[in-house]
Amino acid sequence: MAEHSFYAVGHGKKPGVYEKWTDVQEQIKDFPQPVYKKFATKEEAEEYVKVRRPERISLEVDEEADKFYAVARGKVVGIFTDYNEVKNHIADYPQPLYKKFEKLDEAKAYYKKYSNGEEDGNPKESKAHNTATDNNEKEVKETENVEEKKEQTNKGPSFYAVAYGHKTGVFKTWEECLEATKDFKGAKFKKFDNEEDAKLFVEGRNIKEAEDRKRAHSPDDVADGVEDKSAKKG
């Protein structure tokens, strides 16, 4: 007896759960970057579709903005002007899809194409969007870093204070800060707009932690421990 399979279409002409492969093909044919998967149980397939369904759509946007972010696939989809808002909408979402535009019309065309499959944009644009398809999350992270660097450049110099990490001190680039804190358990760092505040953060943290360590390992505690051991021997 052939095993029964369920096909979940997360992004296609009509997202949902299908039992026939021919039905799935109908939903994904000619749809830009379809997302689908085969499951042994209906519950798993339904969950796959459910987590890809957006919570809401937001298409109200300031038309005078100088940049627009089209989020075609995320927790909240639509057109946005704030990159931090975009990051919140795609965080923890499986295979998000978004792209930055200078023109609102282009952002809307991209949104329609990749969320609904409506083709009225430039077909060549598909190569340049930001996606985590095939678990390529590195690409998305790199895009985020580029956007963050642009934001920082626009706002003037930034100072990264590392109070606890492989290296402590004040750094002027995110790369240096990352190098000093990456894979360091309990790393403490913060971004500042001026160097003075950054230095105070580093110095203040270090003084506080030194005092905490002093209290935790006071000479009195050590002496008590030694005396206890010698008392037991006698």
Secondary structure, 3 states (H helix, E strand, C coil): CCCCCEEEEEECCCCEEECCHHHHHHHHCCCCCCEEEEECCHHHHHHHHHCCCCCEEECCCCCCCCCEEEEEECCEEEEECCHHHHHHHHCCCCCCEEEEECCHHHHHHHHHHHHHCCCCCCHHHHHHCEECHHHCHHHHHHHHHHHHHHHHHHHCCCEEEEEECCCCEEECCHHHHHHHHCCCCCCEEEEECCHHHHHHHHHHHHHHHHHHHHHHCCHHHHHHHHHHHHHHHC
